[in-house]
Amino acid sequence: MQITQIHQNSFANQANDSIFTTFIRPINLFIGMKRTLFIFLLWLTCSISQAQIINVIGDSYVANHRRDKSETWHYLMAQQLGMTYNNYGRNGASVAFDRTHDGRFNFGVALYQKALTMDRSADYVLIIAGHNDADKVGTNRDSLAMFRDSLQLMIDNIHDQCPKARIAYVTPWYVDRPGFKEVCKVIRKVCRRNHIPVLNNYDKKCVIKVREEDFRRTYFQASGDYAHLNAEGHKLFLPIAMKWFKEKVLEQ
């Protein structure tokens, strides 16, 4: 009788183990997986919501002319910094001049107007412009004054449109044509007055040797191109821009 009872208990234990293995354990595993998935989704949502936003506005230095925007140094910088990246670049765009009906091309409204269309929640706004303004200004003093006033208006509009954003400016390259020296000088002066950090590329020490044909052949989109870096050119400039952005913009 005692042996029979032992066998019955053993059978019952085996049945309970079988039920646990077949039903209970998978349920527990499923609940654990759901909990893990929930925690992951919560972390992902928080990470996305906490990602800082950078608006980059300008001309073809931003639009990247005939190449994809994902090749640009500013896109690569935003990716490395974990930022949400908004590109407001347009080939031919100008800070001061409306170019919607500029010859047979439509280069868009002046950037001081376009600034009012950007993402309002941006934490940073990076202006990369002035190349087309310099060509327009040339040696004309009135046009240079118009550029100065338009740049101030653009900065004011950015403050209105993106109230929490820190603004920074990247100048055109060291191009040897009338207007570039003067426009870059105005950029530095206006930005200094508004406490805006400037990465000044109008300097013979700039790593982008725009005046050298061999350099342009290697690092620009064409040997006769004085504005648009290719993928290798963007990679070359990235560490310089990253160092400046971290030291002068992020840490201020």
Salt bridges, closest charged atoms under 4 A:
GLU71 OE2 - ARG67 NH2 2.47
ASP102 OD2 - ARG99 NE 2.49
ASP102 OD2 - LYS136 NZ 3.05
ASP123 OD1 - LYS164 NZ 3.41
ASP135 OD2 - HIS131 NE2 3.96
ASP135 OD2 - ARG177 NH2 3.07
ASP149 OD1 - ARG148 NE 3.00
ASP176 OD1 - ARG211 NH1 3.99
GLU213 OE2 - ARG217 NH2 2.94
ASP214 OD1 - ARG217 NH1 2.80
ASP225 OD2 - HIS228 ND1 2.88
GLU232 OE2 - LYS235 NZ 3.58
GLU247 OE2 - LYS243 NZ 3.08
